[in-house]
Amino acid sequence: MPDQPADPPHEVGAGPPPHIARFATHHPDEFRDWIAARYTDYEQRVRPRARGSSFAGEYGALGGIQFVRTRYTAVTVDVDCPPLSHVSIGHWISGNALVRWAGGEVRAGARDTLLFPPYGLRGWFDCNQVASVSVTLDALLRVAEETTGLDRAQVRFTALPPVSAEAERQWLTTATYVQSGIYSRALDPPLLRTAAEQLVAASVLTTFPNTTMTTELRTPRDPATPATVRKALAFIDANADRPITLTDIADAAGVVPRTLHYAFRRHRDITPIGYLRQVRMARAHEELHGAEPGDGTTVAAVAARWGYARAHRFAAAYHRAYGQPPAKTLRS
């Protein structure tokens, strides 16, 4: 964001990157309108405290995740949020905040990270510069159910700060990766977009206190039969090029995700997602092997198409599977 916000406000669309919305102004009403357009459920009151107040923002979205960076000086913002359809995590670069929710009251300042729960809150934010990332509540609950077996109704956040400094560092690494991927459009391919959404959801669940950390998990009483596993295998084989999730696979097989996970372990000695990765790697191998000289095929493009955001990680996984670098297969 610019050090000296421009006046009047503007959305930056002509220069790179065109898919990122930027905004800067000295007028409280225009700032309020910009935020309201992105957080339609918020009720807010913007209170400039002195002459020279300024506002700036930046916004980008990809599927079920989005990031927003805001900065305002000589301004206090009061926010009243009803229950929301997404979960947001804010990281403070500067300023102070007070957040009240059903679990109590939490203060935040420079270098702090807080979860904004989906159950409603009231907040007071003074001269803040904050970077936030959000994910849909539906995606988060789906990942929680897939990884723990808990019913969605049992998943609930119990506190707003991270569980530890190390967990916070891991979250900030995830947030930076996702923001960079949205900014550069590296995460645009459908498989990468879905993977990024699942990564954010999983990271939120391991960073901020919630019931998946404390509820005892039980092995399903009636693991799926081999026939059920075969249905899942067929679904994966037919849909590996689509951004399918464990829930999609389990639905196709007629069981819940946790049951399918245990069944794959029992009958195939692999997880459903592990098998999906194997199939996608085999499809990438076929694509590289079948490429013609001069047809424009690159290792990076094939990697992204089959779910690898970073070509070097694809190359390492490919070498483990086929005993040679993907570039050698492409040239052969």
Secondary structure in CASP SS format (residue, H / E / C, confidence):
PFRMAT SS
TARGET T0000
AUTHOR 0000-0000-0000
METHOD secondary structure of the structure
MODEL  1
M C 1.00
P C 1.00
D C 1.00
Q C 1.00
P C 1.00
A C 1.00
D C 1.00
P C 1.00
P C 1.00
H C 1.00
E C 1.00
V C 1.00
G C 1.00
A C 1.00
G C 1.00
P C 1.00
P C 1.00
P C 1.00
H C 1.00
I C 1.00
A E 1.00
R E 1.00
F E 1.00
A E 1.00
T E 1.00
H C 1.00
H C 1.00
P H 1.00
D H 1.00
E H 1.00
F H 1.00
R H 1.00
D H 1.00
W H 1.00
I H 1.00
A H 1.00
A H 1.00
R H 1.00
Y C 1.00
T C 1.00
D C 1.00
Y C 1.00
E E 1.00
Q E 1.00
R E 1.00
V E 1.00
R E 1.00
P E 1.00
R C 1.00
A C 1.00
R C 1.00
G C 1.00
S C 1.00
S E 1.00
F E 1.00
A E 1.00
G E 1.00
E E 1.00
Y E 1.00
G E 1.00
A E 1.00
L E 1.00
G C 1.00
G C 1.00
I E 1.00
Q E 1.00
F E 1.00
V E 1.00
R E 1.00
T E 1.00
R E 1.00
Y E 1.00
T E 1.00
A C 1.00
V E 1.00
T E 1.00
V E 1.00
D E 1.00
V E 1.00
D E 1.00
C E 1.00
P C 1.00
P C 1.00
L C 1.00
S C 1.00
H E 1.00
V E 1.00
S E 1.00
I E 1.00
G E 1.00
H E 1.00
W E 1.00
I E 1.00
S E 1.00
G E 1.00
N E 1.00
A E 1.00
L E 1.00
V E 1.00
R E 1.00
W E 1.00
A C 1.00
G C 1.00
G E 1.00
E E 1.00
V E 1.00
R E 1.00
A E 1.00
G E 1.00
A C 1.00
R C 1.00
D C 1.00
T E 1.00
L E 1.00
L E 1.00
F E 1.00
P C 1.00
P C 1.00
Y C 1.00
G C 1.00
L E 1.00
R E 1.00
G E 1.00
W E 1.00
F E 1.00
D E 1.00
C E 1.00
N E 1.00
Q E 1.00
V E 1.00
A E 1.00
S E 1.00
V E 1.00
S E 1.00
V E 1.00
T E 1.00
L H 1.00
D H 1.00
A H 1.00
L H 1.00
L H 1.00
R H 1.00
V H 1.00
A H 1.00
E H 1.00
E H 1.00
T H 1.00
T H 1.00
G C 1.00
L C 1.00
D C 1.00
R H 1.00
A H 1.00
Q H 1.00
V C 1.00
R C 1.00
F E 1.00
T C 1.00
A C 1.00
L C 1.00
P C 1.00
P C 1.00
V C 1.00
S C 1.00
A H 1.00
E H 1.00
A H 1.00
E H 1.00
R H 1.00
Q H 1.00
W H 1.00
L H 1.00
T H 1.00
T H 1.00
A H 1.00
T H 1.00
Y H 1.00
V H 1.00
Q H 1.00
S H 1.00
G H 1.00
I H 1.00
Y H 1.00
S H 1.00
R C 1.00
A C 1.00
L C 1.00
D C 1.00
P C 1.00
P H 1.00
L H 1.00
L H 1.00
R H 1.00
T H 1.00
A H 1.00
A H 1.00
E H 1.00
Q H 1.00
L H 1.00
V H 1.00
A H 1.00
A H 1.00
S H 1.00
V H 1.00
L H 1.00
T H 1.00
T H 1.00
F C 1.00
P C 1.00
N E 1.00
T H 1.00
T H 1.00
M H 1.00
T C 1.00
T C 1.00
E C 1.00
L C 1.00
R C 1.00
T C 1.00
P C 1.00
R C 1.00
D C 1.00
P C 1.00
A C 1.00
T C 1.00
P H 1.00
A H 1.00
T H 1.00
V H 1.00
R H 1.00
K H 1.00
A H 1.00
L H 1.00
A H 1.00
F H 1.00
I H 1.00
D H 1.00
A H 1.00
N H 1.00
A C 1.00
D C 1.00
R C 1.00
P C 1.00
I C 1.00
T C 1.00
L H 1.00
T H 1.00
D H 1.00
I H 1.00
A H 1.00
D H 1.00
A H 1.00
A H 1.00
G C 1.00
V C 1.00
V C 1.00
P H 1.00
R H 1.00
T H 1.00
L H 1.00
H H 1.00
Y H 1.00
A H 1.00
F H 1.00
R H 1.00
R H 1.00
H H 1.00
R H 1.00
D C 1.00
I C 1.00
T C 1.00
P H 1.00
I H 1.00
G H 1.00
Y H 1.00
L H 1.00
R H 1.00
Q H 1.00
V H 1.00
R H 1.00
M H 1.00
A H 1.00
R H 1.00
A H 1.00
H H 1.00
E H 1.00
E H 1.00
L H 1.00
H H 1.00
G H 1.00
A C 1.00
E C 1.00
P C 1.00
G C 1.00
D C 1.00
G C 1.00
T C 1.00
T C 1.00
V H 1.00
A H 1.00
A H 1.00
V H 1.00
A H 1.00
A H 1.00
R H 1.00
W C 1.00
G C 1.00
Y C 1.00
A C 1.00
R C 1.00
A H 1.00
H H 1.00
R H 1.00
F H 1.00
A H 1.00
A H 1.00
A H 1.00
Y H 1.00
H H 1.00
R H 1.00
A H 1.00
Y H 1.00
G C 1.00
Q C 1.00
P C 1.00
P H 1.00
A H 1.00
K H 1.00
T H 1.00
L H 1.00
R H 1.00
S C 1.00
END
